Amino acid sequence: MSKKALLWFSFFFLGLIGSSMAQTVSEPPYALVRSEPPFEVRDYGVLTVAETLIDGDFDVAGSLGFRRVAGYIFGKNQNAKGESEKIAMTAPVTMEATDQQWRLHFVMPQGMVLGQLPKPLDASVQLRELPAQRMAAVRFSGLTTAASIERNTQLLKDWLVRNALAFDDRPQLARYNDPFTAPWNRRNEILIPLKAR
């Protein structure tokens, strides 16, 4: 992420989280199938996400996509009563490259299903259910630069090939920490969906 984008993201995130930064942020639950650190295989259940598609490079997508979806969860929405509703922040923030675009999403908190969520007021934010999925993951710390993302994606693919695990070549970047966490303490992951046998 560029210095300008990181600075913007930092101030924006701080403004959103405020005094709640020290509180625990929820994560989507999963069943651990296999663990060979830094690699894991996990089974996720059905997840509901708020997502947006963004044109442009990685830095633009990260900052603009975060602003859009964070705007939705912090009240740029309308519930069944016609009111704005705040939704709890979750981790990770996930990005995936699509055909000449980026998809960024937040997973909605447990218990919030598609039909109960408020409607986004920003038409570029969509709500969607992701089916239950087995995912492979590799965990790494540091800054999520193009080089670190490429390196860890290849590490995970190589591990999957060595273990004869068939996968869909649709890697996702998952970031779990606020921008004020020291790089060496950050939790980043590459997630790759596995094919059903």
C-alpha positions as CSV (number, residue, x, y, z in Angstrom):
1,M,0.0,0.0,0.0
2,S,1.4,3.4,-0.9
3,K,2.3,5.9,1.9
4,K,-0.6,8.2,0.9
5,A,-3.1,5.4,0.9
6,L,-1.8,4.0,4.2
7,L,-2.0,7.5,5.8
8,W,-5.6,7.9,4.6
9,F,-6.6,4.4,5.7
10,S,-5.0,5.0,9.1
11,F,-6.9,8.2,9.9
12,F,-10.1,6.8,8.5
13,F,-9.8,3.6,10.5
14,L,-9.0,5.5,13.7
15,G,-12.0,7.7,13.2
16,L,-14.3,4.7,12.8
17,I,-13.0,2.6,15.6
18,G,-12.3,5.4,18.1
19,S,-12.2,4.2,21.7
20,S,-13.4,0.7,20.7
21,M,-10.0,-0.2,19.1
22,A,-9.0,-2.1,22.2
23,Q,-12.1,-4.3,22.1
24,T,-12.0,-7.7,20.5
25,V,-13.1,-7.8,16.9
26,S,-15.0,-10.9,15.9
27,E,-13.8,-13.3,13.2
28,P,-15.8,-15.8,11.1
29,P,-15.7,-19.2,12.8
30,Y,-14.2,-22.2,11.2
31,A,-13.3,-25.9,11.9
32,L,-9.6,-26.6,11.7
33,V,-9.0,-29.6,9.4
34,R,-5.2,-29.6,9.2
35,S,-2.4,-27.5,10.7
36,E,1.2,-27.4,9.5
37,P,2.3,-23.9,10.5
38,P,2.2,-21.5,8.8
39,F,-0.3,-23.5,6.7
40,E,-3.8,-24.5,7.6
41,V,-6.9,-26.1,6.0
42,R,-10.2,-24.8,7.4
43,D,-13.9,-25.5,6.9
44,Y,-16.0,-22.3,6.9
45,G,-19.8,-22.4,7.1
46,V,-22.1,-20.2,5.2
47,L,-21.0,-16.5,5.5
48,T,-22.9,-13.3,4.8
49,V,-20.7,-10.5,3.4
50,A,-21.0,-6.9,2.4
51,E,-18.8,-6.4,-0.6
52,T,-17.9,-3.9,-3.4
53,L,-16.1,-4.2,-6.7
54,I,-13.4,-1.6,-7.5
55,D,-11.5,-0.7,-10.7
56,G,-7.9,0.4,-10.5
57,D,-4.7,-0.8,-8.7
58,F,-4.3,-2.5,-5.4
59,D,-3.8,0.7,-3.4
60,V,-6.9,2.4,-4.9
61,A,-9.0,-0.7,-4.4
62,G,-7.9,-1.0,-0.7
63,S,-8.7,2.5,0.3
64,L,-11.8,3.1,-1.8
65,G,-13.2,-0.4,-1.1
66,F,-12.7,-0.1,2.6
67,R,-14.4,3.4,2.6
68,R,-17.4,2.0,0.8
69,V,-18.0,-1.1,2.9
70,A,-17.1,0.6,6.2
71,G,-19.5,3.3,5.4
72,Y,-22.2,0.7,5.1
73,I,-21.5,-1.0,8.5
74,F,-21.2,2.4,10.2
75,G,-24.6,3.6,9.2
76,K,-24.9,4.3,5.5
77,N,-27.8,1.9,5.3
78,Q,-31.6,1.6,6.0
79,N,-33.2,-1.2,8.0
80,A,-36.8,-2.4,7.8
81,K,-37.9,0.5,10.1
82,G,-36.4,3.0,7.7
83,E,-33.6,3.8,10.2
84,S,-29.8,3.8,10.0
85,E,-28.2,0.8,11.8
86,K,-24.6,0.3,12.9
87,I,-23.1,-3.1,12.4
88,A,-20.1,-4.4,14.4
89,M,-16.7,-4.3,12.7
90,T,-15.3,-7.8,11.9
91,A,-11.9,-9.1,10.8
92,P,-10.5,-9.8,8.3
93,V,-10.9,-7.3,5.5
94,T,-10.6,-9.5,2.4
95,M,-9.5,-8.6,-1.1
96,E,-9.6,-10.8,-4.2
97,A,-8.6,-10.0,-7.8
98,T,-11.4,-10.6,-10.3
99,D,-11.5,-9.8,-14.1
100,Q,-9.7,-6.4,-14.1
101,Q,-11.3,-5.5,-10.8
102,W,-10.9,-6.1,-7.1
103,R,-13.5,-7.5,-4.8
104,L,-13.3,-6.3,-1.1
105,H,-15.6,-7.6,1.6
106,F,-16.3,-7.7,5.3
107,V,-18.0,-10.7,6.8
108,M,-21.1,-9.8,8.7
109,P,-21.2,-10.7,12.4
110,Q,-22.5,-14.2,13.4
111,G,-26.3,-14.4,13.5
112,M,-26.8,-11.6,10.9
113,V,-28.4,-13.3,7.9
114,L,-29.0,-11.9,4.5
115,G,-32.7,-11.2,4.9
116,Q,-32.2,-9.3,8.2
117,L,-29.5,-6.9,7.2
118,P,-30.2,-3.3,6.4
119,K,-30.1,-2.2,2.8
120,P,-27.0,-0.4,1.6
121,L,-27.6,3.2,0.6
122,D,-24.5,3.1,-1.7
123,A,-25.5,1.1,-4.8
124,S,-21.8,-0.1,-5.2
125,V,-22.1,-2.1,-1.9
126,Q,-23.8,-5.5,-2.3
127,L,-24.9,-8.1,0.2
128,R,-24.2,-11.7,-0.6
129,E,-24.1,-15.2,1.0
130,L,-21.0,-17.3,0.5
131,P,-21.6,-21.0,0.5
132,A,-19.8,-23.3,3.0
133,Q,-16.2,-23.7,1.8
134,R,-13.0,-25.5,2.6
135,M,-10.1,-23.0,2.5
136,A,-6.3,-23.3,2.7
137,A,-4.5,-20.5,4.4
138,V,-0.9,-19.3,5.0
139,R,-0.2,-16.8,7.7
140,F,2.4,-14.1,7.5
141,S,3.3,-10.8,9.2
142,G,4.6,-7.5,7.9
143,L,3.3,-5.1,5.3
144,T,1.1,-6.4,2.5
145,T,3.3,-5.4,-0.4
146,A,3.0,-6.8,-3.9
147,A,6.1,-8.8,-3.3
148,S,4.9,-10.3,0.1
149,I,1.5,-11.1,-1.4
150,E,3.1,-12.8,-4.4
151,R,5.6,-14.7,-2.3
152,N,3.1,-16.1,0.2
153,T,0.6,-16.9,-2.5
154,Q,3.2,-19.0,-4.2
155,L,4.3,-20.6,-0.9
156,L,0.7,-21.7,-0.3
157,K,0.2,-23.0,-3.9
158,D,3.5,-25.0,-3.6
159,W,2.3,-26.5,-0.3
160,L,-1.1,-27.5,-1.8
161,V,0.6,-29.2,-4.8
162,R,3.1,-31.1,-2.5
163,N,0.1,-32.3,-0.5
164,A,-2.0,-33.2,-3.6
165,L,-4.8,-30.8,-2.6
166,A,-6.8,-29.6,-5.6
167,F,-7.6,-25.9,-5.5
168,D,-9.3,-23.0,-7.3
169,D,-6.7,-20.5,-8.4
170,R,-8.6,-17.6,-6.7
171,P,-6.3,-16.4,-3.9
172,Q,-7.6,-13.8,-1.4
173,L,-5.7,-11.5,0.8
174,A,-7.0,-11.3,4.4
175,R,-5.8,-8.5,6.7
176,Y,-6.8,-8.7,10.4
177,N,-5.2,-5.7,12.1
178,D,-5.7,-1.9,12.2
179,P,-2.9,0.2,10.6
180,F,-1.4,1.1,14.0
181,T,-0.3,-2.5,14.7
182,A,3.4,-2.8,14.3
183,P,4.2,-4.7,11.0
184,W,5.9,-7.6,12.8
185,N,2.8,-8.1,15.0
186,R,0.3,-8.1,12.1
187,R,-1.7,-11.1,11.0
188,N,-2.1,-11.4,7.3
189,E,-3.2,-14.4,5.3
190,I,-3.6,-15.7,1.8
191,L,-6.7,-17.9,1.5
192,I,-7.3,-20.2,-1.4
193,P,-10.5,-22.3,-1.9
194,L,-10.1,-26.0,-2.2
195,K,-12.0,-28.1,-4.7
196,A,-14.4,-30.7,-3.4
197,R,-13.1,-34.3,-3.8
